[in-house]
Amino acid sequence: MTAQRLRVALADDHAMVRAGLRRLIEGEAGFEVVGEASDGVSALQLLGDHACNVFVMDLSMPPPNGPDLIARVLAQWPNTSILVVSMHNNPRLARAALDAGALGFVTKDNDPEVLMLALQRVAAGERFIDPRIRKAVLAEQELPSDPFATLSPREREVMELLCEGLGNNDIARRLSLSEKTVSTHKANILVKLGIKSLAELVRLRDGARDERLGP
């Protein structure tokens, strides 16, 4: 009797990344890819249309994304195991993904063997953390003294203007960027900080300022 193949769904906003992941996964005995998505909305549609055992996802996609997408997936399909494959190797981001319910976290610059080991572990219901950041991830319990340490200088500029109430178009003109680039920075800021809205961003920024000023 032929063993049942484990069904995997992929979500990443880069087609080349999805193609590479598909080749790796379908080359592994016992796995099949049931579909691909390029953003959070289409990922939820994909999972609704095709039952799967494992959901392999990026963090930085058009929303919903990051911990928010993880939480939404598990709320609707609680038996789905989630493996995050990210370009970010920041322990705080990994911790946020795991706390949201992901079973595994690996970075995209790993060897294919590491990715497949992570997939096998997660499919078996086991946790897998990228070996290179595992110790730091497990030690990550509280926010760093600078909650914005993961942001690039440009992302910090965009964050400050967002907190001032400027829209994407206004920020694009102010910083001589395209509106699409500003939108991408905005999405990455929310993902890196593990928040879902501009209101949360403002509260986090103001709270950090108050803490620096002290009583």
N, C-alpha and C positions, 0 to 999 in steps of 0.2 A: 504494500500500500504506500503510495507517494505521500511524503510528509507535506503538510500545508505550508505554503510560503507565507512569510511575514510581509504585510502590506505597508509600504512607506509612502508618505506624501511629502513633497518638497516645497519650500517657500523661500525665495530669494529674489531680490529685484534685479539681479544680473543674470542674463540668459546663459552666459558662458559658465558661470558658477553652477547653475542648475544642471547644465549639460554634463559638466565634470562630475558632479555628485551622482547624477543618474548613472553614468558609466561605471563609477566605482561600486555603487550599490547593486546594480543589476549584474555586475560581475561576481558578486558574492552569492554562493549557494544558499538558497533558502529565503531570499529577499526579492521583492518586486516593487517597482515604483508605480503607484496607481495614478499619479498626476502631479502637476506642477502649478505653482502660483507665484505671481510677481509682487503681490502686496497683501496687506492684512485682510482686506475685504474679500479678495478672490481666494485667499487661503481658507477663510471660514466657509465660503461657498464650496470649495473643493472638498473639505472635510465633511460637509453636509451631504455631498453627492457620492462620496466614496469612503466607505468604512476603512479605517487603517489602524495598524498596530502602533506605528511610530510616526511622529510628525517631526521632520527635520526642518528647522527654521533659522533664518538670519534675524538679528536684532534690529538692524537699521533698514527698515523698509517703509514705504508709504503706509500710514496708519490705517487700522490699529497695529501697533508693533510692540516690541520689547515685552516687558512684564505684563503689560495690559493684554496683549494678544495671547500670551501664555495662560493668563487667568481666564480669558474668554473661552479658549479652547477646552480647558479642563472643566469649566462650568457646564459646557454642553456635551463633551465627550470625556468623562472622567477616567475612562480606562485607556486613554491614549497616552503613550509614553512620548515625552518631548525631549529632543536633542537639539541644543542651540549650537550652530556653527557660525562663528562670528569673526570679523576682522579685528575686533577689539580684544586685547589681552589684559584688560584692566580687571583686577580681582573684585572690585566693587560691582562692576557690571555683571560679572559671573555670579556673584553672591545674590544680586537682585533677581537674576533669572532663576536661580535655584530656589530662592525663597518664594518666588511666584508659582513654583511647581514643576519646573523643568527637572528632568532626571540627569541630564548630561550637558556639559559645556566644553567645547573644544574650539580652538582658533583655526582659521583657514590656512595658516601657513604650516600646519602640521604635516607630517608624512601621511600618505594614504592609509598606512597600516594603523596609525593611531585613530583616525576617523572610523575605520571599520571596527576596531576594538570597541570604541565608544558606542557605535551603533548596536553591536552585539550585546553589550552590557545593558544598555538602555532598553533594548527589546526584551531582555530577560527580567526587566523590572529593577535593575540595579543602578545605583548612582555612579556616574563617571565624570571626573573633573580633570581637565587638561593637566597632565603631570607637571608641566613647567610652572603653573600658577596654583597648583592644588594647595600648597601650604599657606600661601597668602590668602586664598579664597576662604579656607577654613578658619583663618584668624580674623577675617573681616567681619566684625560684629557691629561696629558703630561707624557712623559717618566720619570721614577724616576731618581734621580741624578746618581745612578749606574744602567745603562740599563741592566746589567747582574745579577741583584739581584735575579732573579728567577732560576739561574743555580746552580746546586750542585757543590761542589769542584771538583769532577771528571769531570763533564761537562765543567768546566772552563779549566781544564788541556787539555782536548780534543780540546776545542775551540782554545786555544793558538797554539797548534800543527797544527791544520787545517789552521790557519792564517799564519803559517810559511811555508805552502805549502806541508806538509807531507800528504801522502795518508793513507787510512784506514789501510793497511797492515803494513806500517812503524809505525803508531801510536800504533797499537796493540803490536808490538814488543817492542816499547819504554816503554809502560805502563804495559806490561805483561798481556794483555787482549786478548780475541778472536776478530777476525776481525768482527764477527757478533755483538759483544757488542759495538765495536767502531761505527759501522754503526747505531746502535740503539741510542747511545749517540748523534751522528751527527744529526739524524732526530729529536730527542727531542730538541736539541739546536735551530734548525731552527724554530720549532713550538713555543717554549717558547719565542723566540725573535720576532716572527711574520715576519720572512723574508723567502726568497725562494732560495737563492743561497749562495755559499761560497764567491762570490764577494761582496755581500751585507754584509756578516759577517765581512769580512776584513774592509770594509768601516766603519761599526759600531764600530768595535774594535779600529780602528785608530782614529776615531772621538772622542771616549770617552777618549782616551789617550791625544789627543790634548786639549780637554776641561780641563782635570785635570792639564795639564802643564800650561795652560793659555797663555796670550799674551807674 
